[in-house]
Amino acid sequence: MLILGNIKVKINGADAVLQEGLNLDDLVKIRALKGFFAIEKNLKIINKEDYTATFIEDGDEIEIVGFAGGG
């Protein structure tokens, strides 16, 4: 039986504790992100098609940036 622990990360500059083994797609679901947004992991923008394969690791710094339309 595999027991997963918790990891400490920063999300938009704030300390956060997440379950080990989550990927960026999981984070999108947990945060209920909708609309236009981008996710940066450790200063690298991650393509949406890579969210499932990009796992969040202890010490990662995640930035979530939303885009708003206007004129």
Backbone as a printed PyTorch tensor [residue, N CA C, xyz], in Angstrom:
tensor([[[  0.8510,  -1.1840,   0.0000],
         [  0.0000,   0.0000,   0.0000],
         [  0.8930,   1.2430,   0.0000]],

        [[  0.6380,   2.1250,  -0.9490],
         [  1.4070,   3.3560,  -1.0720],
         [  0.7240,   4.4500,  -0.2730]],

        [[  1.4760,   5.0630,   0.6260],
         [  0.9310,   6.1650,   1.4300],
         [  1.5790,   7.4500,   0.9590]],

        [[  0.7500,   8.3710,   0.4920],
         [  1.2570,   9.6450,   0.0090],
         [  1.2570,  10.6620,   1.1390]],

        [[  2.2700,  11.4950,   1.1610],
         [  2.3640,  12.5330,   2.1730],
         [  1.9670,  13.8810,   1.6080]],

        [[  2.3600,  14.9120,   2.3150],
         [  2.0830,  16.2710,   1.8810],
         [  3.3700,  16.9390,   1.4400]],

        [[  3.2320,  17.8850,   0.5410],
         [  4.3680,  18.6740,   0.0850],
         [  4.0650,  20.1420,   0.3120]],

        [[  5.1220,  20.9310,   0.4690],
         [  4.9760,  22.3740,   0.6560],
         [  5.4040,  23.0690,  -0.6200]],

        [[  4.5400,  23.9580,  -1.0990],
         [  4.7980,  24.7190,  -2.3180],
         [  4.3810,  26.1660,  -2.0860]],

        [[  4.6800,  27.0040,  -3.0550],
         [  4.1640,  28.3700,  -3.0630],
         [  3.2520,  28.5010,  -4.2700]],

        [[  2.0600,  29.0270,  -4.0470],
         [  1.1200,  29.2920,  -5.1280],
         [  0.8100,  30.7770,  -5.0960]],

        [[  1.1740,  31.4660,  -6.1620],
         [  1.0240,  32.9200,  -6.2590],
         [  1.6240,  33.6200,  -5.0390]],

        [[  2.7920,  33.1220,  -4.6110],
         [  3.5300,  33.7440,  -3.5190],
         [  3.1100,  33.3400,  -2.1210]],

        [[  2.0430,  32.5640,  -1.9950],
         [  1.5580,  32.1470,  -0.6770],
         [  1.9330,  30.6860,  -0.4220]],

        [[  2.3240,  30.3990,   0.8160],
         [  2.6350,  29.0200,   1.1880],
         [  1.3790,  28.1640,   1.0960]],

        [[  1.5510,  26.9480,   0.5770],
         [  0.4290,  26.0170,   0.4610],
         [  0.9390,  24.6040,   0.7250]],

        [[  0.0660,  23.7700,   1.2390],
         [  0.3760,  22.3610,   1.4510],
         [ -0.5710,  21.5600,   0.5580]],

        [[  0.0160,  20.7050,  -0.2660],
         [ -0.7660,  19.8800,  -1.1810],
         [ -0.4380,  18.4150,  -0.9410]],

        [[ -1.3260,  17.5620,  -1.3850],
         [ -1.0720,  16.1270,  -1.3280],
         [ -0.0020,  15.7820,  -2.3610]],

        [[  0.9250,  14.9490,  -1.9850],
         [  1.9560,  14.4820,  -2.8970],
         [  1.3090,  13.7190,  -4.0530]],

        [[  1.8690,  13.8470,  -5.2460],
         [  1.3870,  13.0880,  -6.3960],
         [  0.4130,  13.8300,  -7.2860]],

        [[  0.1260,  15.0850,  -6.9830],
         [ -0.7990,  15.8650,  -7.8120],
         [ -0.0700,  16.4270,  -9.0320]],

        [[ -0.8090,  16.5660, -10.1250],
         [ -0.2630,  17.2330, -11.2990],
         [ -0.9930,  18.5670, -11.5000]],

        [[ -0.5980,  19.3130, -12.5100],
         [ -1.2090,  20.6280, -12.7180],
         [ -2.6820,  20.5260, -13.0850]],

        [[ -3.0710,  19.4600, -13.7720],
         [ -4.4870,  19.2750, -14.0890],
         [ -5.3040,  19.1000, -12.8060]],

        [[ -4.7560,  18.3850, -11.8270],
         [ -5.4160,  18.2420, -10.5310],
         [ -5.5680,  19.6020,  -9.8550]],

        [[ -4.5210,  20.4240,  -9.9300],
         [ -4.5620,  21.7540,  -9.3170],
         [ -5.6460,  22.6150,  -9.9560]],

        [[ -5.7860,  22.5240, -11.2700],
         [ -6.8390,  23.2660, -11.9740],
         [ -8.2100,  22.8630, -11.4340]],

        [[ -8.4120,  21.5690, -11.2250],
         [ -9.6950,  21.0820, -10.7080],
         [ -9.9090,  21.5090,  -9.2610]],

        [[ -8.8590,  21.3940,  -8.4250],
         [ -8.9710,  21.7770,  -7.0130],
         [ -9.3140,  23.2510,  -6.8740]],

        [[ -8.6620,  24.0770,  -7.6760],
         [ -8.8720,  25.5290,  -7.6120],
         [-10.0890,  25.9780,  -8.4280]],

        [[-10.7310,  25.0550,  -9.1270],
         [-11.9000,  25.3440,  -9.9700],
         [-11.6080,  26.4890, -10.9370]],

        [[-10.4490,  26.4040, -11.6020],
         [-10.0510,  27.4550, -12.5420],
         [-10.8700,  27.3370, -13.8170]],

        [[-11.3350,  28.4670, -14.2740],
         [-12.1380,  28.5260, -15.4960],
         [-11.6740,  29.7120, -16.3260]],

        [[-12.0370,  29.7160, -17.5930],
         [-11.6930,  30.8340, -18.4510],
         [-10.2550,  30.7620, -18.9320]],

        [[ -9.7100,  31.9360, -19.1960],
         [ -8.3540,  32.0210, -19.7300],
         [ -7.3550,  32.2150, -18.5960]],

        [[ -6.3960,  31.3100, -18.5030],
         [ -5.3620,  31.4110, -17.4800],
         [ -4.1180,  30.6810, -17.9720]],

        [[ -3.0180,  30.9810, -17.3300],
         [ -1.7580,  30.2890, -17.6120],
         [ -1.1530,  29.8730, -16.2810]],

        [[ -0.4080,  28.7730, -16.3030],
         [  0.2660,  28.3070, -15.1030],
         [  1.7700,  28.2560, -15.3810]],

        [[  2.4980,  28.8400, -14.4560],
         [  3.9590,  28.8320, -14.5190],
         [  4.4710,  27.9960, -13.3560]],

        [[  5.3870,  27.0940, -13.6460],
         [  6.0050,  26.2640, -12.5990],
         [  7.5000,  26.5450, -12.6000]],

        [[  7.9760,  27.0680, -11.4820],
         [  9.4010,  27.3660, -11.3440],
         [  9.9250,  28.2010, -12.5120]],

        [[  9.2010,  29.2830, -12.8030],
         [  9.5680,  30.2790, -13.8160],
         [  9.4260,  29.8000, -15.2580]],

        [[  8.7600,  28.6670, -15.4740],
         [  8.5360,  28.1590, -16.8290],
         [  7.0440,  28.0150, -17.0850]],

        [[  6.5580,  28.6370, -18.1420],
         [  5.1410,  28.5140, -18.4990],
         [  4.9090,  27.1130, -19.0530]],

        [[  3.8790,  26.4550, -18.5330],
         [  3.5630,  25.0740, -18.9250],
         [  2.3900,  25.0970, -19.9020]],

        [[  2.5330,  24.4070, -21.0180],
         [  1.4440,  24.2970, -21.9930],
         [  0.3060,  23.4730, -21.4000]],

        [[ -0.9240,  23.8660, -21.7040],
         [ -2.0890,  23.1630, -21.1430],
         [ -2.0900,  21.6790, -21.4670]],

        [[ -1.6100,  21.3020, -22.6420],
         [ -1.5930,  19.8810, -22.9920],
         [ -0.5800,  19.0880, -22.1570]],

        [[  0.2860,  19.7820, -21.4150],
         [  1.2710,  19.1180, -20.5570],
         [  0.8650,  19.0920, -19.0820]],

        [[ -0.3010,  19.6290, -18.7360],
         [ -0.7140,  19.6960, -17.3250],
         [ -0.7770,  18.3140, -16.6710]],

        [[ -1.3040,  17.3270, -17.3910],
         [ -1.4600,  15.9900, -16.8150],
         [ -0.1010,  15.3420, -16.5270]],

        [[  0.8890,  15.6380, -17.3480],
         [  2.2130,  15.0260, -17.1980],
         [  3.1530,  15.8450, -16.3080]],

        [[  2.6930,  17.0160, -15.8470],
         [  3.5480,  17.8880, -15.0360],
         [  3.1420,  17.7780, -13.5750]],

        [[  3.9630,  17.0690, -12.8020],
         [  3.6580,  16.8370, -11.3990],
         [  4.2120,  17.9580, -10.5300]],

        [[  3.4960,  18.2410,  -9.4600],
         [  3.8960,  19.2720,  -8.5030],
         [  4.7740,  18.5940,  -7.4580]],

        [[  5.9420,  19.1960,  -7.2240],
         [  6.9070,  18.5990,  -6.3070],
         [  7.1850,  19.5380,  -5.1440]],

        [[  7.6820,  18.9710,  -4.0590],
         [  7.9970,  19.7430,  -2.8660],
         [  8.9280,  20.9070,  -3.2200]],

        [[  8.5650,  22.1050,  -2.7720],
         [  9.3850,  23.2910,  -2.9980],
         [  9.0750,  24.0360,  -4.2870]],

        [[  8.1760,  23.5110,  -5.1190],
         [  7.8330,  24.1950,  -6.3670],
         [  7.2030,  25.5550,  -6.0970]],

        [[  7.4120,  26.4610,  -7.0390],
         [  6.7420,  27.7600,  -7.0150],
         [  5.8260,  27.8230,  -8.2190]],

        [[  4.5420,  27.9360,  -7.9480],
         [  3.5060,  27.9360,  -8.9760],
         [  2.8880,  29.3290,  -9.0440]],

        [[  2.7630,  29.8530, -10.2460],
         [  2.0570,  31.1140, -10.4620],
         [  0.8960,  30.8330, -11.4090]],

        [[ -0.2890,  31.2750, -11.0070],
         [ -1.4890,  31.1420, -11.8390],
         [ -1.9030,  32.5470, -12.2340]],

        [[ -1.9310,  32.7990, -13.5250],
         [ -2.2520,  34.1360, -14.0290],
         [ -3.5190,  34.0460, -14.8620]],

        [[ -4.5120,  34.8370, -14.5130],
         [ -5.7570,  34.8900, -15.2680],
         [ -5.7410,  36.0620, -16.2230]],

        [[ -6.4770,  35.9280, -17.3030],
         [ -6.5740,  36.9800, -18.3040],
         [ -8.0060,  37.4620, -18.3680]],

        [[ -8.1600,  38.7610, -18.4570],
         [ -9.4890,  39.3590, -18.5650],
         [ -9.5510,  40.1820, -19.8340]],

        [[-10.6510,  40.0640, -20.5280],
         [-10.8480,  40.8620, -21.7410],
         [-11.3520,  42.2430, -21.3810]],

        [[-11.2720,  43.1050, -22.2920],
         [-11.7480,  44.4670, -22.0490],
         [-11.3930,  45.3480, -23.2220]],

        [[-11.7370,  46.5810, -23.0610],
         [-11.4360,  47.4450, -24.1910],
         [-11.2610,  48.8570, -23.8270]]])
